[in-house]
Amino acid sequence: MGCAHCAMRVRNALVSVEGVAEVRLSLLPPVCDVLYDGDRVVTEQLVTAVAEAGQGNHHEYRAKPLL
């Protein structure tokens, strides 16, 4: 997620997961915060979505279930 294009790919992949409520991205430092419905999404789905978008897990991704 080193450029704006990569960040948009990650964002689009995550928001396409049903149950994701919000995605916040930062390029410096490369961090992605995901707010999701824990009853509908498991973190493995988020990891898979990011991997399928061509972005590995070499950046920091933080996922939080909705309260």
HTML snippet that shows the backbone in 3Dmol.js (N, CA, C, O; Angstrom):
<script src="https://3Dmol.org/build/3Dmol-min.js"></script>
<div id="view" style="width:600px;height:400px;position:relative"></div>
<script>
const pdb = `
ATOM      1  N   MET A   1       0.843  -1.175   0.000  1.00  0.00           N
ATOM      2  CA  MET A   1       0.000   0.000   0.000  1.00  0.00           C
ATOM      3  C   MET A   1       0.888   1.239   0.000  1.00  0.00           C
ATOM      4  O   MET A   1       0.740   2.130   0.836  1.00  0.00           O
ATOM      5  N   GLY A   2       1.800   1.275  -0.940  1.00  0.00           N
ATOM      6  CA  GLY A   2       2.766   2.357  -0.977  1.00  0.00           C
ATOM      7  C   GLY A   2       2.357   3.552  -1.810  1.00  0.00           C
ATOM      8  O   GLY A   2       3.044   4.573  -1.800  1.00  0.00           O
ATOM      9  N   CYS A   3       1.245   3.446  -2.535  1.00  0.00           N
ATOM     10  CA  CYS A   3       0.804   4.583  -3.357  1.00  0.00           C
ATOM     11  C   CYS A   3      -0.722   4.698  -3.267  1.00  0.00           C
ATOM     12  O   CYS A   3      -1.397   3.809  -2.749  1.00  0.00           O
ATOM     13  N   ALA A   4      -1.237   5.794  -3.777  1.00  0.00           N
ATOM     14  CA  ALA A   4      -2.681   6.040  -3.723  1.00  0.00           C
ATOM     15  C   ALA A   4      -3.460   4.968  -4.491  1.00  0.00           C
ATOM     16  O   ALA A   4      -4.544   4.563  -4.070  1.00  0.00           O
ATOM     17  N   HIS A   5      -2.908   4.515  -5.611  1.00  0.00           N
ATOM     18  CA  HIS A   5      -3.587   3.482  -6.399  1.00  0.00           C
ATOM     19  C   HIS A   5      -3.705   2.182  -5.598  1.00  0.00           C
ATOM     20  O   HIS A   5      -4.765   1.556  -5.582  1.00  0.00           O
ATOM     21  N   CYS A   6      -2.628   1.782  -4.941  1.00  0.00           N
ATOM     22  CA  CYS A   6      -2.656   0.561  -4.125  1.00  0.00           C
ATOM     23  C   CYS A   6      -3.632   0.716  -2.959  1.00  0.00           C
ATOM     24  O   CYS A   6      -4.362  -0.215  -2.619  1.00  0.00           O
ATOM     25  N   ALA A   7      -3.636   1.889  -2.360  1.00  0.00           N
ATOM     26  CA  ALA A   7      -4.555   2.145  -1.243  1.00  0.00           C
ATOM     27  C   ALA A   7      -6.003   2.022  -1.692  1.00  0.00           C
ATOM     28  O   ALA A   7      -6.829   1.466  -0.969  1.00  0.00           O
ATOM     29  N   MET A   8      -6.317   2.527  -2.861  1.00  0.00           N
ATOM     30  CA  MET A   8      -7.688   2.422  -3.371  1.00  0.00           C
ATOM     31  C   MET A   8      -8.043   0.969  -3.674  1.00  0.00           C
ATOM     32  O   MET A   8      -9.186   0.559  -3.474  1.00  0.00           O
ATOM     33  N   ARG A   9      -7.084   0.195  -4.149  1.00  0.00           N
ATOM     34  CA  ARG A   9      -7.348  -1.234  -4.391  1.00  0.00           C
ATOM     35  C   ARG A   9      -7.676  -1.943  -3.079  1.00  0.00           C
ATOM     36  O   ARG A   9      -8.597  -2.758  -3.017  1.00  0.00           O
ATOM     37  N   VAL A  10      -6.912  -1.624  -2.031  1.00  0.00           N
ATOM     38  CA  VAL A  10      -7.165  -2.220  -0.722  1.00  0.00           C
ATOM     39  C   VAL A  10      -8.524  -1.784  -0.211  1.00  0.00           C
ATOM     40  O   VAL A  10      -9.314  -2.612   0.241  1.00  0.00           O
ATOM     41  N   ARG A  11      -8.804  -0.487  -0.278  1.00  0.00           N
ATOM     42  CA  ARG A  11     -10.085   0.041   0.202  1.00  0.00           C
ATOM     43  C   ARG A  11     -11.246  -0.617  -0.530  1.00  0.00           C
ATOM     44  O   ARG A  11     -12.192  -1.082   0.105  1.00  0.00           O
ATOM     45  N   ASN A  12     -11.185  -0.660  -1.854  1.00  0.00           N
ATOM     46  CA  ASN A  12     -12.266  -1.251  -2.640  1.00  0.00           C
ATOM     47  C   ASN A  12     -12.459  -2.727  -2.314  1.00  0.00           C
ATOM     48  O   ASN A  12     -13.590  -3.212  -2.257  1.00  0.00           O
ATOM     49  N   ALA A  13     -11.365  -3.435  -2.102  1.00  0.00           N
ATOM     50  CA  ALA A  13     -11.466  -4.857  -1.763  1.00  0.00           C
ATOM     51  C   ALA A  13     -12.149  -5.034  -0.413  1.00  0.00           C
ATOM     52  O   ALA A  13     -12.986  -5.922  -0.249  1.00  0.00           O
ATOM     53  N   LEU A  14     -11.797  -4.193   0.550  1.00  0.00           N
ATOM     54  CA  LEU A  14     -12.366  -4.336   1.890  1.00  0.00           C
ATOM     55  C   LEU A  14     -13.831  -3.920   1.941  1.00  0.00           C
ATOM     56  O   LEU A  14     -14.634  -4.593   2.587  1.00  0.00           O
ATOM     57  N   VAL A  15     -14.197  -2.834   1.279  1.00  0.00           N
ATOM     58  CA  VAL A  15     -15.598  -2.407   1.324  1.00  0.00           C
ATOM     59  C   VAL A  15     -16.495  -3.366   0.549  1.00  0.00           C
ATOM     60  O   VAL A  15     -17.712  -3.358   0.734  1.00  0.00           O
ATOM     61  N   SER A  16     -15.908  -4.191  -0.314  1.00  0.00           N
ATOM     62  CA  SER A  16     -16.718  -5.171  -1.045  1.00  0.00           C
ATOM     63  C   SER A  16     -17.104  -6.359  -0.159  1.00  0.00           C
ATOM     64  O   SER A  16     -17.987  -7.135  -0.525  1.00  0.00           O
ATOM     65  N   VAL A  17     -16.461  -6.510   0.995  1.00  0.00           N
ATOM     66  CA  VAL A  17     -16.809  -7.582   1.926  1.00  0.00           C
ATOM     67  C   VAL A  17     -18.089  -7.177   2.654  1.00  0.00           C
ATOM     68  O   VAL A  17     -18.128  -6.160   3.347  1.00  0.00           O
ATOM     69  N   GLU A  18     -19.126  -7.980   2.487  1.00  0.00           N
ATOM     70  CA  GLU A  18     -20.398  -7.671   3.119  1.00  0.00           C
ATOM     71  C   GLU A  18     -20.241  -7.700   4.638  1.00  0.00           C
ATOM     72  O   GLU A  18     -19.786  -8.688   5.215  1.00  0.00           O
ATOM     73  N   GLY A  19     -20.627  -6.595   5.267  1.00  0.00           N
ATOM     74  CA  GLY A  19     -20.489  -6.467   6.712  1.00  0.00           C
ATOM     75  C   GLY A  19     -19.427  -5.464   7.128  1.00  0.00           C
ATOM     76  O   GLY A  19     -19.333  -5.116   8.305  1.00  0.00           O
ATOM     77  N   VAL A  20     -18.623  -4.990   6.172  1.00  0.00           N
ATOM     78  CA  VAL A  20     -17.632  -3.952   6.472  1.00  0.00           C
ATOM     79  C   VAL A  20     -18.353  -2.613   6.481  1.00  0.00           C
ATOM     80  O   VAL A  20     -19.018  -2.252   5.510  1.00  0.00           O
ATOM     81  N   ALA A  21     -18.220  -1.881   7.575  1.00  0.00           N
ATOM     82  CA  ALA A  21     -18.923  -0.607   7.741  1.00  0.00           C
ATOM     83  C   ALA A  21     -18.067   0.582   7.330  1.00  0.00           C
ATOM     84  O   ALA A  21     -18.580   1.559   6.784  1.00  0.00           O
ATOM     85  N   GLU A  22     -16.770   0.506   7.588  1.00  0.00           N
ATOM     86  CA  GLU A  22     -15.910   1.657   7.319  1.00  0.00           C
ATOM     87  C   GLU A  22     -14.473   1.200   7.135  1.00  0.00           C
ATOM     88  O   GLU A  22     -14.012   0.272   7.800  1.00  0.00           O
ATOM     89  N   VAL A  23     -13.765   1.867   6.217  1.00  0.00           N
ATOM     90  CA  VAL A  23     -12.353   1.607   5.983  1.00  0.00           C
ATOM     91  C   VAL A  23     -11.636   2.947   5.988  1.00  0.00           C
ATOM     92  O   VAL A  23     -12.011   3.858   5.250  1.00  0.00           O
ATOM     93  N   ARG A  24     -10.600   3.069   6.822  1.00  0.00           N
ATOM     94  CA  ARG A  24      -9.774   4.282   6.871  1.00  0.00           C
ATOM     95  C   ARG A  24      -8.353   3.899   6.511  1.00  0.00           C
ATOM     96  O   ARG A  24      -7.791   2.956   7.068  1.00  0.00           O
ATOM     97  N   LEU A  25      -7.773   4.642   5.571  1.00  0.00           N
ATOM     98  CA  LEU A  25      -6.428   4.343   5.088  1.00  0.00           C
ATOM     99  C   LEU A  25      -5.485   5.502   5.347  1.00  0.00           C
ATOM    100  O   LEU A  25      -5.880   6.668   5.338  1.00  0.00           O
ATOM    101  N   SER A  26      -4.242   5.156   5.575  1.00  0.00           N
ATOM    102  CA  SER A  26      -3.172   6.140   5.691  1.00  0.00           C
ATOM    103  C   SER A  26      -1.972   5.598   4.928  1.00  0.00           C
ATOM    104  O   SER A  26      -1.617   4.428   5.065  1.00  0.00           O
ATOM    105  N   LEU A  27      -1.351   6.452   4.124  1.00  0.00           N
ATOM    106  CA  LEU A  27      -0.163   6.015   3.397  1.00  0.00           C
ATOM    107  C   LEU A  27       1.109   6.190   4.223  1.00  0.00           C
ATOM    108  O   LEU A  27       2.054   5.413   4.080  1.00  0.00           O
ATOM    109  N   LEU A  28       1.138   7.185   5.069  1.00  0.00           N
ATOM    110  CA  LEU A  28       2.313   7.447   5.905  1.00  0.00           C
ATOM    111  C   LEU A  28       1.904   7.548   7.356  1.00  0.00           C
ATOM    112  O   LEU A  28       1.392   8.596   7.747  1.00  0.00           O
ATOM    113  N   PRO A  29       2.086   6.576   8.149  1.00  0.00           N
ATOM    114  CA  PRO A  29       2.584   5.240   7.815  1.00  0.00           C
ATOM    115  C   PRO A  29       1.494   4.429   7.132  1.00  0.00           C
ATOM    116  O   PRO A  29       0.313   4.750   7.263  1.00  0.00           O
ATOM    117  N   PRO A  30       1.872   3.379   6.405  1.00  0.00           N
ATOM    118  CA  PRO A  30       0.866   2.568   5.711  1.00  0.00           C
ATOM    119  C   PRO A  30       0.034   1.748   6.693  1.00  0.00           C
ATOM    120  O   PRO A  30       0.441   0.670   7.127  1.00  0.00           O
ATOM    121  N   VAL A  31      -1.136   2.280   7.032  1.00  0.00           N
ATOM    122  CA  VAL A  31      -2.027   1.644   7.998  1.00  0.00           C
ATOM    123  C   VAL A  31      -3.445   1.654   7.450  1.00  0.00           C
ATOM    124  O   VAL A  31      -3.879   2.620   6.820  1.00  0.00           O
ATOM    125  N   CYS A  32      -4.148   0.580   7.696  1.00  0.00           N
ATOM    126  CA  CYS A  32      -5.540   0.472   7.277  1.00  0.00           C
ATOM    127  C   CYS A  32      -6.365   0.047   8.486  1.00  0.00           C
ATOM    128  O   CYS A  32      -6.094  -0.991   9.089  1.00  0.00           O
ATOM    129  N   ASP A  33      -7.368   0.841   8.843  1.00  0.00           N
ATOM    130  CA  ASP A  33      -8.295   0.510   9.918  1.00  0.00           C
ATOM    131  C   ASP A  33      -9.625   0.089   9.302  1.00  0.00           C
ATOM    132  O   ASP A  33     -10.159   0.774   8.429  1.00  0.00           O
ATOM    133  N   VAL A  34     -10.150  -1.034   9.758  1.00  0.00           N
ATOM    134  CA  VAL A  34     -11.403  -1.571   9.229  1.00  0.00           C
ATOM    135  C   VAL A  34     -12.389  -1.743  10.378  1.00  0.00           C
ATOM    136  O   VAL A  34     -12.079  -2.378  11.386  1.00  0.00           O
ATOM    137  N   LEU A  35     -13.570  -1.176  10.217  1.00  0.00           N
ATOM    138  CA  LEU A  35     -14.656  -1.351  11.179  1.00  0.00           C
ATOM    139  C   LEU A  35     -15.675  -2.278  10.519  1.00  0.00           C
ATOM    140  O   LEU A  35     -16.158  -1.994   9.423  1.00  0.00           O
ATOM    141  N   TYR A  36     -16.003  -3.390  11.188  1.00  0.00           N
ATOM    142  CA  TYR A  36     -16.865  -4.387  10.554  1.00  0.00           C
ATOM    143  C   TYR A  36     -17.823  -5.004  11.566  1.00  0.00           C
ATOM    144  O   TYR A  36     -17.634  -4.888  12.777  1.00  0.00           O
ATOM    145  N   ASP A  37     -18.845  -5.656  11.047  1.00  0.00           N
ATOM    146  CA  ASP A  37     -19.837  -6.362  11.852  1.00  0.00           C
ATOM    147  C   ASP A  37     -19.283  -7.747  12.181  1.00  0.00           C
ATOM    148  O   ASP A  37     -19.190  -8.608  11.306  1.00  0.00           O
ATOM    149  N   GLY A  38     -18.920  -7.956  13.435  1.00  0.00           N
ATOM    150  CA  GLY A  38     -18.325  -9.222  13.854  1.00  0.00           C
ATOM    151  C   GLY A  38     -19.246 -10.418  13.739  1.00  0.00           C
ATOM    152  O   GLY A  38     -18.782 -11.558  13.774  1.00  0.00           O
ATOM    153  N   ASP A  39     -20.553 -10.181  13.600  1.00  0.00           N
ATOM    154  CA  ASP A  39     -21.492 -11.284  13.415  1.00  0.00           C
ATOM    155  C   ASP A  39     -21.541 -11.743  11.964  1.00  0.00           C
ATOM    156  O   ASP A  39     -22.024 -12.837  11.673  1.00  0.00           O
ATOM    157  N   ARG A  40     -21.041 -10.910  11.054  1.00  0.00           N
ATOM    158  CA  ARG A  40     -21.126 -11.228   9.625  1.00  0.00           C
ATOM    159  C   ARG A  40     -19.772 -11.433   8.965  1.00  0.00           C
ATOM    160  O   ARG A  40     -19.693 -11.993   7.872  1.00  0.00           O
ATOM    161  N   VAL A  41     -18.701 -10.982   9.624  1.00  0.00           N
ATOM    162  CA  VAL A  41     -17.370 -11.021   9.014  1.00  0.00           C
ATOM    163  C   VAL A  41     -16.381 -11.634   9.991  1.00  0.00           C
ATOM    164  O   VAL A  41     -16.406 -11.344  11.187  1.00  0.00           O
ATOM    165  N   VAL A  42     -15.515 -12.481   9.467  1.00  0.00           N
ATOM    166  CA  VAL A  42     -14.374 -12.960  10.252  1.00  0.00           C
ATOM    167  C   VAL A  42     -13.122 -12.346   9.630  1.00  0.00           C
ATOM    168  O   VAL A  42     -13.089 -12.068   8.431  1.00  0.00           O
ATOM    169  N   THR A  43     -12.104 -12.139  10.443  1.00  0.00           N
ATOM    170  CA  THR A  43     -10.922 -11.433   9.958  1.00  0.00           C
ATOM    171  C   THR A  43     -10.253 -12.134   8.774  1.00  0.00           C
ATOM    172  O   THR A  43      -9.611 -11.480   7.952  1.00  0.00           O
ATOM    173  N   GLU A  44     -10.395 -13.435   8.684  1.00  0.00           N
ATOM    174  CA  GLU A  44      -9.813 -14.152   7.546  1.00  0.00           C
ATOM    175  C   GLU A  44     -10.393 -13.660   6.223  1.00  0.00           C
ATOM    176  O   GLU A  44      -9.696 -13.649   5.209  1.00  0.00           O
ATOM    177  N   GLN A  45     -11.668 -13.251   6.224  1.00  0.00           N
ATOM    178  CA  GLN A  45     -12.278 -12.709   5.009  1.00  0.00           C
ATOM    179  C   GLN A  45     -11.594 -11.406   4.601  1.00  0.00           C
ATOM    180  O   GLN A  45     -11.400 -11.145   3.414  1.00  0.00           O
ATOM    181  N   LEU A  46     -11.233 -10.596   5.583  1.00  0.00           N
ATOM    182  CA  LEU A  46     -10.565  -9.328   5.300  1.00  0.00           C
ATOM    183  C   LEU A  46      -9.163  -9.570   4.754  1.00  0.00           C
ATOM    184  O   LEU A  46      -8.739  -8.921   3.798  1.00  0.00           O
ATOM    185  N   VAL A  47      -8.453 -10.505   5.365  1.00  0.00           N
ATOM    186  CA  VAL A  47      -7.103 -10.843   4.909  1.00  0.00           C
ATOM    187  C   VAL A  47      -7.150 -11.369   3.477  1.00  0.00           C
ATOM    188  O   VAL A  47      -6.319 -11.004   2.646  1.00  0.00           O
ATOM    189  N   THR A  48      -8.126 -12.226   3.196  1.00  0.00           N
ATOM    190  CA  THR A  48      -8.273 -12.781   1.849  1.00  0.00           C
ATOM    191  C   THR A  48      -8.586 -11.689   0.836  1.00  0.00           C
ATOM    192  O   THR A  48      -8.025 -11.685  -0.260  1.00  0.00           O
ATOM    193  N   ALA A  49      -9.472 -10.765   1.185  1.00  0.00           N
ATOM    194  CA  ALA A  49      -9.827  -9.671   0.276  1.00  0.00           C
ATOM    195  C   ALA A  49      -8.606  -8.826  -0.067  1.00  0.00           C
ATOM    196  O   ALA A  49      -8.415  -8.449  -1.223  1.00  0.00           O
ATOM    197  N   VAL A  50      -7.783  -8.529   0.927  1.00  0.00           N
ATOM    198  CA  VAL A  50      -6.573  -7.729   0.696  1.00  0.00           C
ATOM    199  C   VAL A  50      -5.582  -8.508  -0.171  1.00  0.00           C
ATOM    200  O   VAL A  50      -4.987  -7.949  -1.092  1.00  0.00           O
ATOM    201  N   ALA A  51      -5.408  -9.788   0.122  1.00  0.00           N
ATOM    202  CA  ALA A  51      -4.493 -10.617  -0.667  1.00  0.00           C
ATOM    203  C   ALA A  51      -4.954 -10.724  -2.113  1.00  0.00           C
ATOM    204  O   ALA A  51      -4.136 -10.661  -3.030  1.00  0.00           O
ATOM    205  N   GLU A  52      -6.257 -10.887  -2.325  1.00  0.00           N
ATOM    206  CA  GLU A  52      -6.790 -10.989  -3.686  1.00  0.00           C
ATOM    207  C   GLU A  52      -6.673  -9.676  -4.446  1.00  0.00           C
ATOM    208  O   GLU A  52      -6.688  -9.664  -5.677  1.00  0.00           O
ATOM    209  N   ALA A  53      -6.557  -8.571  -3.719  1.00  0.00           N
ATOM    210  CA  ALA A  53      -6.356  -7.268  -4.354  1.00  0.00           C
ATOM    211  C   ALA A  53      -4.888  -7.061  -4.727  1.00  0.00           C
ATOM    212  O   ALA A  53      -4.524  -6.033  -5.298  1.00  0.00           O
ATOM    213  N   GLY A  54      -4.046  -8.051  -4.397  1.00  0.00           N
ATOM    214  CA  GLY A  54      -2.636  -7.966  -4.743  1.00  0.00           C
ATOM    215  C   GLY A  54      -1.782  -7.290  -3.688  1.00  0.00           C
ATOM    216  O   GLY A  54      -0.629  -6.943  -3.943  1.00  0.00           O
ATOM    217  N   GLN A  55      -2.343  -7.103  -2.512  1.00  0.00           N
ATOM    218  CA  GLN A  55      -1.615  -6.472  -1.416  1.00  0.00           C
ATOM    219  C   GLN A  55      -1.440  -7.479  -0.300  1.00  0.00           C
ATOM    220  O   GLN A  55      -2.420  -7.922   0.298  1.00  0.00           O
ATOM    221  N   GLY A  56      -0.216  -7.841  -0.016  1.00  0.00           N
ATOM    222  CA  GLY A  56       0.061  -8.834   1.011  1.00  0.00           C
ATOM    223  C   GLY A  56      -0.104  -8.275   2.409  1.00  0.00           C
ATOM    224  O   GLY A  56      -0.657  -7.192   2.598  1.00  0.00           O
ATOM    225  N   ASN A  57       0.372  -9.010   3.369  1.00  0.00           N
ATOM    226  CA  ASN A  57       0.228  -8.592   4.754  1.00  0.00           C
ATOM    227  C   ASN A  57       1.502  -7.935   5.278  1.00  0.00           C
ATOM    228  O   ASN A  57       1.792  -8.016   6.471  1.00  0.00           O
ATOM    229  N   HIS A  58       2.258  -7.292   4.407  1.00  0.00           N
ATOM    230  CA  HIS A  58       3.495  -6.641   4.840  1.00  0.00           C
ATOM    231  C   HIS A  58       3.248  -5.221   5.352  1.00  0.00           C
ATOM    232  O   HIS A  58       4.197  -4.517   5.699  1.00  0.00           O
ATOM    233  N   HIS A  59       2.013  -4.805   5.402  1.00  0.00           N
ATOM    234  CA  HIS A  59       1.641  -3.519   5.988  1.00  0.00           C
ATOM    235  C   HIS A  59       0.767  -3.786   7.204  1.00  0.00           C
ATOM    236  O   HIS A  59       0.333  -4.914   7.435  1.00  0.00           O
ATOM    237  N   GLU A  60       0.517  -2.753   7.965  1.00  0.00           N
ATOM    238  CA  GLU A  60      -0.293  -2.918   9.174  1.00  0.00           C
ATOM    239  C   GLU A  60      -1.768  -2.738   8.840  1.00  0.00           C
ATOM    240  O   GLU A  60      -2.170  -1.710   8.296  1.00  0.00           O
ATOM    241  N   TYR A  61      -2.555  -3.729   9.165  1.00  0.00           N
ATOM    242  CA  TYR A  61      -3.995  -3.678   8.994  1.00  0.00           C
ATOM    243  C   TYR A  61      -4.620  -3.926  10.360  1.00  0.00           C
ATOM    244  O   TYR A  61      -4.315  -4.923  11.015  1.00  0.00           O
ATOM    245  N   ARG A  62      -5.484  -3.031  10.784  1.00  0.00           N
ATOM    246  CA  ARG A  62      -6.146  -3.185  12.073  1.00  0.00           C
ATOM    247  C   ARG A  62      -7.647  -3.317  11.830  1.00  0.00           C
ATOM    248  O   ARG A  62      -8.259  -2.467  11.182  1.00  0.00           O
ATOM    249  N   ALA A  63      -8.218  -4.366  12.345  1.00  0.00           N
ATOM    250  CA  ALA A  63      -9.645  -4.612  12.158  1.00  0.00           C
ATOM    251  C   ALA A  63     -10.336  -4.596  13.516  1.00  0.00           C
ATOM    252  O   ALA A  63      -9.860  -5.205  14.474  1.00  0.00           O
ATOM    253  N   LYS A  64     -11.465  -3.893  13.586  1.00  0.00           N
ATOM    254  CA  LYS A  64     -12.223  -3.796  14.827  1.00  0.00           C
ATOM    255  C   LYS A  64     -13.686  -4.135  14.556  1.00  0.00           C
ATOM    256  O   LYS A  64     -14.304  -3.560  13.660  1.00  0.00           O
ATOM    257  N   PRO A  65     -14.244  -5.075  15.336  1.00  0.00           N
ATOM    258  CA  PRO A  65     -15.682  -5.342  15.156  1.00  0.00           C
ATOM    259  C   PRO A  65     -16.517  -4.201  15.703  1.00  0.00           C
ATOM    260  O   PRO A  65     -16.103  -3.509  16.633  1.00  0.00           O
ATOM    261  N   LEU A  66     -17.688  -4.006  15.128  1.00  0.00           N
ATOM    262  CA  LEU A  66     -18.629  -3.021  15.648  1.00  0.00           C
ATOM    263  C   LEU A  66     -19.047  -3.423  17.047  1.00  0.00           C
ATOM    264  O   LEU A  66     -19.173  -4.612  17.338  1.00  0.00           O
ATOM    265  N   LEU A  67     -19.260  -2.468  17.900  1.00  0.00           N
ATOM    266  CA  LEU A  67     -19.690  -2.767  19.268  1.00  0.00           C
ATOM    267  C   LEU A  67     -21.190  -2.857  19.342  1.00  0.00           C
ATOM    268  O   LEU A  67     -21.741  -3.102  20.415  1.00  0.00           O
TER     269      LEU A  67
END
`;
const viewer = $3Dmol.createViewer("view");
viewer.addModel(pdb, "pdb");
viewer.setStyle({}, {cartoon: {color: "spectrum"}});
viewer.zoomTo();
viewer.render();
</script>
